[in-house]
Amino acid sequence: MALGLAGASLLSIGGLVAYVTLWLPSLPLLLPLHYNGLGSVDLIGPRTDLYKMPGIGGVVFLTNLALASQVHARERLAALTLLAASILVQGMLIVATINIVRLAFGD
């Protein structure tokens, strides 16, 4: 189960890298990367900053993997929860990246 969760997380990170790589050439050089609570842009950055999303996912995955490997022998459920939480974070990063790309094209 743990290997399946870790594999799913790695596949999500790889898929996000592939998605960013696929869309990067057609995106404008500068993108709105964050919106405040009122829906106004409060962060603009280069399109290559989209690679920070899978980077964040990778850091979360590696951190959760390290913690899960430490507690797995004593608390199997806690280890599986950490690995599942990593997949949840990957999902949120995928949705955020897709929305940034969509909004760059005015959708």
Biopython code that builds the backbone (N, CA, C, O; Angstrom):
import numpy as np
from Bio.PDB.StructureBuilder import StructureBuilder

atoms = [
    (1, "MET", "N", (0.821, -1.190, 0.000)),
    (1, "MET", "CA", (0.000, 0.000, 0.000)),
    (1, "MET", "C", (0.871, 1.262, 0.000)),
    (1, "MET", "O", (0.610, 2.212, -0.739)),
    (2, "ALA", "N", (1.902, 1.253, 0.837)),
    (2, "ALA", "CA", (2.787, 2.412, 0.922)),
    (2, "ALA", "C", (3.498, 2.654, -0.406)),
    (2, "ALA", "O", (3.633, 3.797, -0.842)),
    (3, "LEU", "N", (3.945, 1.591, -1.040)),
    (3, "LEU", "CA", (4.624, 1.735, -2.339)),
    (3, "LEU", "C", (3.662, 2.270, -3.400)),
    (3, "LEU", "O", (4.054, 3.066, -4.254)),
    (4, "GLY", "N", (2.422, 1.838, -3.345)),
    (4, "GLY", "CA", (1.421, 2.345, -4.288)),
    (4, "GLY", "C", (1.158, 3.827, -4.095)),
    (4, "GLY", "O", (1.051, 4.571, -5.070)),
    (5, "LEU", "N", (1.053, 4.264, -2.844)),
    (5, "LEU", "CA", (0.833, 5.684, -2.564)),
    (5, "LEU", "C", (2.043, 6.519, -2.991)),
    (5, "LEU", "O", (1.891, 7.598, -3.564)),
    (6, "ALA", "N", (3.230, 6.015, -2.709)),
    (6, "ALA", "CA", (4.446, 6.738, -3.118)),
    (6, "ALA", "C", (4.545, 6.795, -4.640)),
    (6, "ALA", "O", (4.913, 7.826, -5.205)),
    (7, "GLY", "N", (4.219, 5.695, -5.295)),
    (7, "GLY", "CA", (4.248, 5.671, -6.760)),
    (7, "GLY", "C", (3.234, 6.627, -7.371)),
    (7, "GLY", "O", (3.529, 7.307, -8.354)),
    (8, "ALA", "N", (2.039, 6.680, -6.787)),
    (8, "ALA", "CA", (1.012, 7.603, -7.288)),
    (8, "ALA", "C", (1.462, 9.046, -7.127)),
    (8, "ALA", "O", (1.211, 9.879, -7.998)),
    (9, "SER", "N", (2.112, 9.338, -6.038)),
    (9, "SER", "CA", (2.608, 10.693, -5.810)),
    (9, "SER", "C", (3.694, 11.051, -6.827)),
    (9, "SER", "O", (3.704, 12.155, -7.373)),
    (10, "LEU", "N", (4.595, 10.118, -7.073)),
    (10, "LEU", "CA", (5.651, 10.363, -8.064)),
    (10, "LEU", "C", (5.068, 10.525, -9.467)),
    (10, "LEU", "O", (5.530, 11.368, -10.237)),
    (11, "LEU", "N", (4.062, 9.727, -9.802)),
    (11, "LEU", "CA", (3.408, 9.869, -11.106)),
    (11, "LEU", "C", (2.734, 11.237, -11.238)),
    (11, "LEU", "O", (2.757, 11.849, -12.306)),
    (12, "SER", "N", (2.143, 11.701, -10.158)),
    (12, "SER", "CA", (1.497, 13.021, -10.176)),
    (12, "SER", "C", (2.517, 14.125, -10.407)),
    (12, "SER", "O", (2.274, 15.052, -11.180)),
    (13, "ILE", "N", (3.651, 14.023, -9.739)),
    (13, "ILE", "CA", (4.700, 15.029, -9.917)),
    (13, "ILE", "C", (5.215, 14.992, -11.354)),
    (13, "ILE", "O", (5.382, 16.037, -11.982)),
    (14, "GLY", "N", (5.464, 13.801, -11.868)),
    (14, "GLY", "CA", (5.921, 13.665, -13.259)),
    (14, "GLY", "C", (4.905, 14.180, -14.251)),
    (14, "GLY", "O", (5.261, 14.829, -15.234)),
    (15, "GLY", "N", (3.638, 13.892, -13.997)),
    (15, "GLY", "CA", (2.581, 14.398, -14.869)),
    (15, "GLY", "C", (2.503, 15.917, -14.855)),
    (15, "GLY", "O", (2.261, 16.542, -15.887)),
    (16, "LEU", "N", (2.708, 16.506, -13.689)),
    (16, "LEU", "CA", (2.680, 17.966, -13.597)),
    (16, "LEU", "C", (3.861, 18.581, -14.330)),
    (16, "LEU", "O", (3.711, 19.609, -14.992)),
    (17, "VAL", "N", (5.030, 17.968, -14.221)),
    (17, "VAL", "CA", (6.196, 18.457, -14.983)),
    (17, "VAL", "C", (5.907, 18.366, -16.481)),
    (17, "VAL", "O", (6.212, 19.295, -17.230)),
    (18, "ALA", "N", (5.324, 17.259, -16.917)),
    (18, "ALA", "CA", (5.001, 17.086, -18.342)),
    (18, "ALA", "C", (3.977, 18.129, -18.794)),
    (18, "ALA", "O", (4.104, 18.685, -19.885)),
    (19, "TYR", "N", (2.970, 18.398, -17.972)),
    (19, "TYR", "CA", (1.949, 19.385, -18.315)),
    (19, "TYR", "C", (2.563, 20.777, -18.471)),
    (19, "TYR", "O", (2.281, 21.482, -19.440)),
    (20, "VAL", "N", (3.396, 21.163, -17.519)),
    (20, "VAL", "CA", (4.040, 22.478, -17.596)),
    (20, "VAL", "C", (4.941, 22.545, -18.829)),
    (20, "VAL", "O", (4.932, 23.543, -19.548)),
    (21, "THR", "N", (5.704, 21.506, -19.071)),
    (21, "THR", "CA", (6.598, 21.472, -20.228)),
    (21, "THR", "C", (5.815, 21.569, -21.534)),
    (21, "THR", "O", (6.255, 22.233, -22.472)),
    (22, "LEU", "N", (4.672, 20.919, -21.600)),
    (22, "LEU", "CA", (3.837, 20.941, -22.798)),
    (22, "LEU", "C", (3.299, 22.343, -23.092)),
    (22, "LEU", "O", (3.325, 22.787, -24.240)),
    (23, "TRP", "N", (2.814, 23.035, -22.071)),
    (23, "TRP", "CA", (2.177, 24.332, -22.264)),
    (23, "TRP", "C", (3.141, 25.516, -22.243)),
    (23, "TRP", "O", (2.799, 26.590, -22.738)),
    (24, "LEU", "N", (4.312, 25.346, -21.693)),
    (24, "LEU", "CA", (5.243, 26.465, -21.499)),
    (24, "LEU", "C", (5.512, 27.281, -22.760)),
    (24, "LEU", "O", (5.471, 28.509, -22.684)),
    (25, "PRO", "N", (5.785, 26.674, -23.911)),
    (25, "PRO", "CA", (6.108, 27.487, -25.094)),
    (25, "PRO", "C", (4.960, 28.396, -25.556)),
    (25, "PRO", "O", (5.217, 29.436, -26.162)),
    (26, "SER", "N", (3.720, 28.031, -25.288)),
    (26, "SER", "CA", (2.602, 28.830, -25.769)),
    (26, "SER", "C", (2.116, 29.861, -24.752)),
    (26, "SER", "O", (1.207, 30.636, -25.049)),
    (27, "LEU", "N", (2.701, 29.879, -23.574)),
    (27, "LEU", "CA", (2.291, 30.836, -22.549)),
    (27, "LEU", "C", (3.011, 32.169, -22.734)),
    (27, "LEU", "O", (4.118, 32.207, -23.271)),
    (28, "PRO", "N", (2.390, 33.263, -22.291)),
    (28, "PRO", "CA", (3.090, 34.546, -22.330)),
    (28, "PRO", "C", (4.305, 34.526, -21.399)),
    (28, "PRO", "O", (4.380, 33.712, -20.479)),
    (29, "LEU", "N", (5.243, 35.422, -21.647)),
    (29, "LEU", "CA", (6.465, 35.443, -20.846)),
    (29, "LEU", "C", (6.184, 35.710, -19.368)),
    (29, "LEU", "O", (6.850, 35.143, -18.501)),
    (30, "LEU", "N", (5.208, 36.564, -19.075)),
    (30, "LEU", "CA", (4.818, 36.852, -17.695)),
    (30, "LEU", "C", (3.400, 36.364, -17.458)),
    (30, "LEU", "O", (2.517, 36.544, -18.296)),
    (31, "LEU", "N", (3.196, 35.744, -16.306)),
    (31, "LEU", "CA", (1.890, 35.181, -15.961)),
    (31, "LEU", "C", (1.411, 35.729, -14.621)),
    (31, "LEU", "O", (2.217, 36.000, -13.731)),
    (32, "PRO", "N", (0.101, 35.891, -14.483)),
    (32, "PRO", "CA", (-0.425, 36.132, -13.134)),
    (32, "PRO", "C", (-0.376, 34.804, -12.376)),
    (32, "PRO", "O", (-1.014, 33.830, -12.775)),
    (33, "LEU", "N", (0.377, 34.775, -11.295)),
    (33, "LEU", "CA", (0.604, 33.518, -10.573)),
    (33, "LEU", "C", (-0.225, 33.392, -9.304)),
    (33, "LEU", "O", (-0.373, 32.295, -8.765)),
    (34, "HIS", "N", (-0.772, 34.514, -8.819)),
    (34, "HIS", "CA", (-1.553, 34.453, -7.591)),
    (34, "HIS", "C", (-2.592, 35.558, -7.595)),
    (34, "HIS", "O", (-2.360, 36.660, -8.092)),
    (35, "TYR", "N", (-3.734, 35.234, -7.031)),
    (35, "TYR", "CA", (-4.832, 36.188, -6.915)),
    (35, "TYR", "C", (-5.184, 36.349, -5.449)),
    (35, "TYR", "O", (-5.138, 35.384, -4.685)),
    (36, "ASN", "N", (-5.543, 37.589, -5.045)),
    (36, "ASN", "CA", (-5.949, 37.804, -3.654)),
    (36, "ASN", "C", (-7.412, 37.428, -3.476)),
    (36, "ASN", "O", (-8.050, 36.937, -4.407)),
    (37, "GLY", "N", (-7.932, 37.655, -2.305)),
    (37, "GLY", "CA", (-9.301, 37.280, -1.994)),
    (37, "GLY", "C", (-10.345, 38.011, -2.817)),
    (37, "GLY", "O", (-11.473, 37.535, -2.948)),
    (38, "LEU", "N", (-9.992, 39.149, -3.369)),
    (38, "LEU", "CA", (-10.915, 39.924, -4.191)),
    (38, "LEU", "C", (-10.854, 39.539, -5.664)),
    (38, "LEU", "O", (-11.608, 40.069, -6.480)),
    (39, "GLY", "N", (-9.973, 38.636, -5.996)),
    (39, "GLY", "CA", (-9.841, 38.200, -7.376)),
    (39, "GLY", "C", (-8.881, 39.034, -8.197)),
    (39, "GLY", "O", (-8.806, 38.883, -9.416)),
    (40, "SER", "N", (-8.140, 39.921, -7.530)),
    (40, "SER", "CA", (-7.152, 40.742, -8.230)),
    (40, "SER", "C", (-5.790, 40.055, -8.209)),
    (40, "SER", "O", (-5.441, 39.363, -7.253)),
    (41, "VAL", "N", (-5.042, 40.256, -9.263)),
    (41, "VAL", "CA", (-3.703, 39.674, -9.353)),
    (41, "VAL", "C", (-2.799, 40.363, -8.339)),
    (41, "VAL", "O", (-2.728, 41.591, -8.299)),
    (42, "ASP", "N", (-2.112, 39.577, -7.525)),
    (42, "ASP", "CA", (-1.154, 40.165, -6.585)),
    (42, "ASP", "C", (0.260, 39.588, -6.738)),
    (42, "ASP", "O", (1.155, 39.913, -5.958)),
    (43, "LEU", "N", (0.454, 38.725, -7.754)),
    (43, "LEU", "CA", (1.793, 38.213, -8.041)),
    (43, "LEU", "C", (1.889, 37.887, -9.524)),
    (43, "LEU", "O", (1.119, 37.087, -10.056)),
    (44, "ILE", "N", (2.843, 38.520, -10.167)),
    (44, "ILE", "CA", (3.132, 38.251, -11.578)),
    (44, "ILE", "C", (4.569, 37.754, -11.642)),
    (44, "ILE", "O", (5.457, 38.295, -10.984)),
    (45, "GLY", "N", (4.784, 36.721, -12.441)),
    (45, "GLY", "CA", (6.128, 36.174, -12.543)),
    (45, "GLY", "C", (6.366, 35.552, -13.907)),
    (45, "GLY", "O", (5.441, 35.434, -14.711)),
    (46, "PRO", "N", (7.596, 35.158, -14.168)),
    (46, "PRO", "CA", (7.904, 34.509, -15.447)),
    (46, "PRO", "C", (7.214, 33.157, -15.559)),
    (46, "PRO", "O", (6.945, 32.494, -14.557)),
    (47, "ARG", "N", (6.941, 32.769, -16.769)),
    (47, "ARG", "CA", (6.231, 31.498, -16.981)),
    (47, "ARG", "C", (6.996, 30.303, -16.443)),
    (47, "ARG", "O", (6.395, 29.287, -16.095)),
    (48, "THR", "N", (8.302, 30.411, -16.373)),
    (48, "THR", "CA", (9.095, 29.292, -15.845)),
    (48, "THR", "C", (8.842, 29.063, -14.355)),
    (48, "THR", "O", (9.202, 28.014, -13.820)),
    (49, "ASP", "N", (8.224, 30.037, -13.683)),
    (49, "ASP", "CA", (7.874, 29.842, -12.278)),
    (49, "ASP", "C", (6.839, 28.737, -12.088)),
    (49, "ASP", "O", (6.640, 28.264, -10.969)),
    (50, "LEU", "N", (6.180, 28.322, -13.164)),
    (50, "LEU", "CA", (5.243, 27.207, -13.062)),
    (50, "LEU", "C", (5.951, 25.924, -12.633)),
    (50, "LEU", "O", (5.326, 25.030, -12.063)),
    (51, "TYR", "N", (7.241, 25.832, -12.903)),
    (51, "TYR", "CA", (7.996, 24.647, -12.468)),
    (51, "TYR", "C", (8.150, 24.602, -10.946)),
    (51, "TYR", "O", (8.556, 23.580, -10.394)),
    (52, "LYS", "N", (7.830, 25.696, -10.276)),
    (52, "LYS", "CA", (7.868, 25.674, -8.812)),
    (52, "LYS", "C", (6.778, 24.773, -8.249)),
    (52, "LYS", "O", (6.924, 24.229, -7.154)),
    (53, "MET", "N", (5.686, 24.613, -8.990)),
    (53, "MET", "CA", (4.587, 23.784, -8.504)),
    (53, "MET", "C", (5.022, 22.320, -8.325)),
    (53, "MET", "O", (4.850, 21.774, -7.236)),
    (54, "PRO", "N", (5.577, 21.670, -9.352)),
    (54, "PRO", "CA", (6.057, 20.303, -9.095)),
    (54, "PRO", "C", (7.230, 20.280, -8.120)),
    (54, "PRO", "O", (7.440, 19.280, -7.434)),
    (55, "GLY", "N", (7.992, 21.364, -8.051)),
    (55, "GLY", "CA", (9.077, 21.438, -7.063)),
    (55, "GLY", "C", (8.540, 21.412, -5.645)),
    (55, "GLY", "O", (9.072, 20.715, -4.781)),
    (56, "ILE", "N", (7.480, 22.177, -5.410)),
    (56, "ILE", "CA", (6.828, 22.168, -4.103)),
    (56, "ILE", "C", (6.284, 20.773, -3.812)),
    (56, "ILE", "O", (6.426, 20.257, -2.704)),
    (57, "GLY", "N", (5.662, 20.174, -4.820)),
    (57, "GLY", "CA", (5.142, 18.822, -4.657)),
    (57, "GLY", "C", (6.233, 17.830, -4.315)),
    (57, "GLY", "O", (6.035, 16.936, -3.492)),
    (58, "GLY", "N", (7.378, 17.988, -4.944)),
    (58, "GLY", "CA", (8.507, 17.101, -4.663)),
    (58, "GLY", "C", (9.020, 17.255, -3.242)),
    (58, "GLY", "O", (9.342, 16.266, -2.584)),
    (59, "VAL", "N", (9.098, 18.490, -2.766)),
    (59, "VAL", "CA", (9.553, 18.726, -1.390)),
    (59, "VAL", "C", (8.568, 18.117, -0.391)),
    (59, "VAL", "O", (8.971, 17.476, 0.580)),
    (60, "VAL", "N", (7.271, 18.326, -0.640)),
    (60, "VAL", "CA", (6.252, 17.748, 0.249)),
    (60, "VAL", "C", (6.348, 16.223, 0.232)),
    (60, "VAL", "O", (6.302, 15.583, 1.282)),
    (61, "PHE", "N", (6.481, 15.647, -0.956)),
    (61, "PHE", "CA", (6.574, 14.191, -1.069)),
    (61, "PHE", "C", (7.792, 13.652, -0.322)),
    (61, "PHE", "O", (7.680, 12.702, 0.453)),
    (62, "LEU", "N", (8.951, 14.259, -0.556)),
    (62, "LEU", "CA", (10.171, 13.766, 0.099)),
    (62, "LEU", "C", (10.095, 13.911, 1.614)),
    (62, "LEU", "O", (10.552, 13.033, 2.345)),
    (63, "THR", "N", (9.523, 15.008, 2.085)),
    (63, "THR", "CA", (9.371, 15.208, 3.525)),
    (63, "THR", "C", (8.434, 14.162, 4.117)),
    (63, "THR", "O", (8.740, 13.543, 5.136)),
    (64, "ASN", "N", (7.284, 13.974, 3.462)),
    (64, "ASN", "CA", (6.336, 12.982, 3.960)),
    (64, "ASN", "C", (6.895, 11.564, 3.866)),
    (64, "ASN", "O", (6.642, 10.734, 4.739)),
    (65, "LEU", "N", (7.653, 11.290, 2.807)),
    (65, "LEU", "CA", (8.270, 9.977, 2.666)),
    (65, "LEU", "C", (9.280, 9.722, 3.785)),
    (65, "LEU", "O", (9.323, 8.630, 4.352)),
    (66, "ALA", "N", (10.087, 10.729, 4.097)),
    (66, "ALA", "CA", (11.069, 10.580, 5.177)),
    (66, "ALA", "C", (10.370, 10.349, 6.514)),
    (66, "ALA", "O", (10.765, 9.479, 7.290)),
    (67, "LEU", "N", (9.328, 11.138, 6.774)),
    (67, "LEU", "CA", (8.593, 10.952, 8.031)),
    (67, "LEU", "C", (7.900, 9.598, 8.069)),
    (67, "LEU", "O", (7.917, 8.915, 9.092)),
    (68, "ALA", "N", (7.290, 9.211, 6.949)),
    (68, "ALA", "CA", (6.586, 7.924, 6.896)),
    (68, "ALA", "C", (7.545, 6.762, 7.120)),
    (68, "ALA", "O", (7.200, 5.796, 7.802)),
    (69, "SER", "N", (8.742, 6.846, 6.555)),
    (69, "SER", "CA", (9.697, 5.751, 6.738)),
    (69, "SER", "C", (10.170, 5.661, 8.189)),
    (69, "SER", "O", (10.544, 4.585, 8.656)),
    (70, "GLN", "N", (10.156, 6.780, 8.894)),
    (70, "GLN", "CA", (10.557, 6.772, 10.301)),
    (70, "GLN", "C", (9.499, 6.136, 11.203)),
    (70, "GLN", "O", (9.830, 5.447, 12.168)),
    (71, "VAL", "N", (8.232, 6.371, 10.885)),
    (71, "VAL", "CA", (7.166, 5.901, 11.784)),
    (71, "VAL", "C", (6.499, 4.612, 11.316)),
    (71, "VAL", "O", (5.674, 4.059, 12.044)),
    (72, "HIS", "N", (6.827, 4.122, 10.135)),
    (72, "HIS", "CA", (6.120, 2.977, 9.560)),
    (72, "HIS", "C", (6.149, 1.742, 10.452)),
    (72, "HIS", "O", (5.142, 1.043, 10.563)),
    (73, "ALA", "N", (7.255, 1.468, 11.072)),
    (73, "ALA", "CA", (7.366, 0.263, 11.898)),
    (73, "ALA", "C", (6.450, 0.325, 13.132)),
    (73, "ALA", "O", (5.906, -0.692, 13.563)),
    (74, "ARG", "N", (6.291, 1.524, 13.686)),
    (74, "ARG", "CA", (5.479, 1.679, 14.897)),
    (74, "ARG", "C", (4.034, 2.047, 14.600)),
    (74, "ARG", "O", (3.117, 1.550, 15.254)),
    (75, "GLU", "N", (3.829, 2.913, 13.622)),
    (75, "GLU", "CA", (2.495, 3.444, 13.314)),
    (75, "GLU", "C", (2.248, 3.372, 11.812)),
    (75, "GLU", "O", (2.440, 4.351, 11.090)),
    (76, "ARG", "N", (1.826, 2.220, 11.361)),
    (76, "ARG", "CA", (1.618, 2.011, 9.918)),
    (76, "ARG", "C", (0.563, 2.964, 9.367)),
    (76, "ARG", "O", (0.739, 3.510, 8.278)),
    (77, "LEU", "N", (-0.519, 3.170, 10.092)),
    (77, "LEU", "CA", (-1.587, 4.054, 9.630)),
    (77, "LEU", "C", (-1.096, 5.494, 9.487)),
    (77, "LEU", "O", (-1.470, 6.186, 8.540)),
    (78, "ALA", "N", (-0.271, 5.941, 10.412)),
    (78, "ALA", "CA", (0.276, 7.293, 10.324)),
    (78, "ALA", "C", (1.152, 7.434, 9.081)),
    (78, "ALA", "O", (1.105, 8.459, 8.400)),
    (79, "ALA", "N", (1.944, 6.417, 8.787)),
    (79, "ALA", "CA", (2.805, 6.457, 7.605)),
    (79, "ALA", "C", (1.964, 6.510, 6.329)),
    (79, "ALA", "O", (2.263, 7.277, 5.414)),
    (80, "LEU", "N", (0.923, 5.699, 6.275)),
    (80, "LEU", "CA", (0.055, 5.702, 5.095)),
    (80, "LEU", "C", (-0.691, 7.030, 4.962)),
    (80, "LEU", "O", (-0.919, 7.510, 3.851)),
    (81, "THR", "N", (-1.062, 7.613, 6.081)),
    (81, "THR", "CA", (-1.727, 8.915, 6.051)),
    (81, "THR", "C", (-0.797, 9.992, 5.508)),
    (81, "THR", "O", (-1.227, 10.842, 4.728)),
    (82, "LEU", "N", (0.453, 9.968, 5.903)),
    (82, "LEU", "CA", (1.428, 10.929, 5.379)),
    (82, "LEU", "C", (1.572, 10.784, 3.863)),
    (82, "LEU", "O", (1.606, 11.781, 3.142)),
    (83, "LEU", "N", (1.656, 9.560, 3.390)),
    (83, "LEU", "CA", (1.807, 9.335, 1.955)),
    (83, "LEU", "C", (0.543, 9.713, 1.193)),
    (83, "LEU", "O", (0.623, 10.226, 0.078)),
    (84, "ALA", "N", (-0.609, 9.466, 1.780)),
    (84, "ALA", "CA", (-1.866, 9.860, 1.140)),
    (84, "ALA", "C", (-2.000, 11.379, 1.117)),
    (84, "ALA", "O", (-2.514, 11.945, 0.152)),
    (85, "ALA", "N", (-1.539, 12.037, 2.175)),
    (85, "ALA", "CA", (-1.582, 13.505, 2.214)),
    (85, "ALA", "C", (-0.716, 14.097, 1.107)),
    (85, "ALA", "O", (-1.037, 15.151, 0.559)),
    (86, "SER", "N", (0.359, 13.433, 0.787)),
    (86, "SER", "CA", (1.218, 13.883, -0.298)),
    (86, "SER", "C", (0.470, 13.862, -1.631)),
    (86, "SER", "O", (0.624, 14.768, -2.449)),
    (87, "ILE", "N", (-0.334, 12.833, -1.843)),
    (87, "ILE", "CA", (-1.136, 12.759, -3.072)),
    (87, "ILE", "C", (-2.165, 13.886, -3.094)),
    (87, "ILE", "O", (-2.424, 14.475, -4.144)),
    (88, "LEU", "N", (-2.742, 14.179, -1.950)),
    (88, "LEU", "CA", (-3.708, 15.282, -1.862)),
    (88, "LEU", "C", (-3.046, 16.608, -2.234)),
    (88, "LEU", "O", (-3.628, 17.409, -2.966)),
    (89, "VAL", "N", (-1.850, 16.837, -1.738)),
    (89, "VAL", "CA", (-1.113, 18.057, -2.072)),
    (89, "VAL", "C", (-0.823, 18.098, -3.571)),
    (89, "VAL", "O", (-0.952, 19.151, -4.196)),
    (90, "GLN", "N", (-0.434, 16.965, -4.149)),
    (90, "GLN", "CA", (-0.165, 16.921, -5.592)),
    (90, "GLN", "C", (-1.420, 17.309, -6.366)),
    (90, "GLN", "O", (-1.348, 18.056, -7.341)),
    (91, "GLY", "N", (-2.559, 16.802, -5.930)),
    (91, "GLY", "CA", (-3.820, 17.138, -6.594)),
    (91, "GLY", "C", (-4.117, 18.625, -6.544)),
    (91, "GLY", "O", (-4.542, 19.212, -7.539)),
    (92, "MET", "N", (-3.896, 19.233, -5.391)),
    (92, "MET", "CA", (-4.129, 20.678, -5.273)),
    (92, "MET", "C", (-3.172, 21.469, -6.160)),
    (92, "MET", "O", (-3.563, 22.471, -6.757)),
    (93, "LEU", "N", (-1.933, 21.027, -6.246)),
    (93, "LEU", "CA", (-0.962, 21.716, -7.105)),
    (93, "LEU", "C", (-1.324, 21.556, -8.584)),
    (93, "LEU", "O", (-1.140, 22.482, -9.374)),
    (94, "ILE", "N", (-1.832, 20.397, -8.950)),
    (94, "ILE", "CA", (-2.262, 20.177, -10.335)),
    (94, "ILE", "C", (-3.414, 21.110, -10.679)),
    (94, "ILE", "O", (-3.405, 21.748, -11.731)),
    (95, "VAL", "N", (-4.397, 21.191, -9.804)),
    (95, "VAL", "CA", (-5.542, 22.086, -10.047)),
    (95, "VAL", "C", (-5.090, 23.537, -10.142)),
    (95, "VAL", "O", (-5.536, 24.269, -11.026)),
    (96, "ALA", "N", (-4.213, 23.958, -9.244)),
    (96, "ALA", "CA", (-3.719, 25.338, -9.269)),
    (96, "ALA", "C", (-2.970, 25.633, -10.565)),
    (96, "ALA", "O", (-3.156, 26.694, -11.162)),
    (97, "THR", "N", (-2.129, 24.704, -11.001)),
    (97, "THR", "CA", (-1.364, 24.910, -12.232)),
    (97, "THR", "C", (-2.283, 24.974, -13.449)),
    (97, "THR", "O", (-2.096, 25.826, -14.318)),
    (98, "ILE", "N", (-3.256, 24.100, -13.520)),
    (98, "ILE", "CA", (-4.204, 24.110, -14.623)),
    (98, "ILE", "C", (-4.964, 25.432, -14.643)),
    (98, "ILE", "O", (-5.197, 25.995, -15.713)),
    (99, "ASN", "N", (-5.348, 25.928, -13.477)),
    (99, "ASN", "CA", (-6.071, 27.213, -13.432)),
    (99, "ASN", "C", (-5.184, 28.373, -13.865)),
    (99, "ASN", "O", (-5.655, 29.277, -14.555)),
    (100, "ILE", "N", (-3.937, 28.367, -13.485)),
    (100, "ILE", "CA", (-3.024, 29.431, -13.913)),
    (100, "ILE", "C", (-2.881, 29.418, -15.432)),
    (100, "ILE", "O", (-2.908, 30.472, -16.068)),
    (101, "VAL", "N", (-2.729, 28.241, -16.009)),
    (101, "VAL", "CA", (-2.601, 28.132, -17.472)),
    (101, "VAL", "C", (-3.891, 28.572, -18.159)),
    (101, "VAL", "O", (-3.848, 29.316, -19.139)),
    (102, "ARG", "N", (-5.028, 28.122, -17.656)),
    (102, "ARG", "CA", (-6.333, 28.519, -18.243)),
    (102, "ARG", "C", (-6.515, 30.037, -18.199)),
    (102, "ARG", "O", (-6.919, 30.650, -19.187)),
    (103, "LEU", "N", (-6.214, 30.632, -17.053)),
    (103, "LEU", "CA", (-6.403, 32.070, -16.927)),
    (103, "LEU", "C", (-5.428, 32.863, -17.785)),
    (103, "LEU", "O", (-5.711, 34.000, -18.165)),
    (104, "ALA", "N", (-4.279, 32.263, -18.092)),
    (104, "ALA", "CA", (-3.324, 32.937, -18.978)),
    (104, "ALA", "C", (-3.897, 33.087, -20.376)),
    (104, "ALA", "O", (-3.529, 34.008, -21.105)),
    (105, "PHE", "N", (-4.799, 32.185, -20.755)),
    (105, "PHE", "CA", (-5.425, 32.241, -22.081)),
    (105, "PHE", "C", (-6.778, 32.946, -22.038)),
    (105, "PHE", "O", (-7.484, 32.996, -23.045)),
    (106, "GLY", "N", (-7.143, 33.491, -20.870)),
    (106, "GLY", "CA", (-8.368, 34.263, -20.765)),
    (106, "GLY", "C", (-9.626, 33.448, -20.577)),
    (106, "GLY", "O", (-10.722, 33.964, -20.797)),
    (107, "ASP", "N", (-9.510, 32.201, -20.180)),
    (107, "ASP", "CA", (-10.710, 31.369, -19.940)),
    (107, "ASP", "C", (-11.374, 31.739, -18.646)),
    (107, "ASP", "O", (-12.391, 31.149, -18.282)),
]
sb = StructureBuilder()
sb.init_structure("model")
sb.init_model(0)
sb.init_chain("A")
sb.init_seg("    ")
for serial, (resi, resn, name, xyz) in enumerate(atoms, 1):
    if name == "N":
        sb.init_residue(resn, " ", resi, " ")
    sb.init_atom(name, np.array(xyz, "f"), 0.0, 1.0, " ", f" {name:<3s}", serial, name[0])
structure = sb.get_structure()
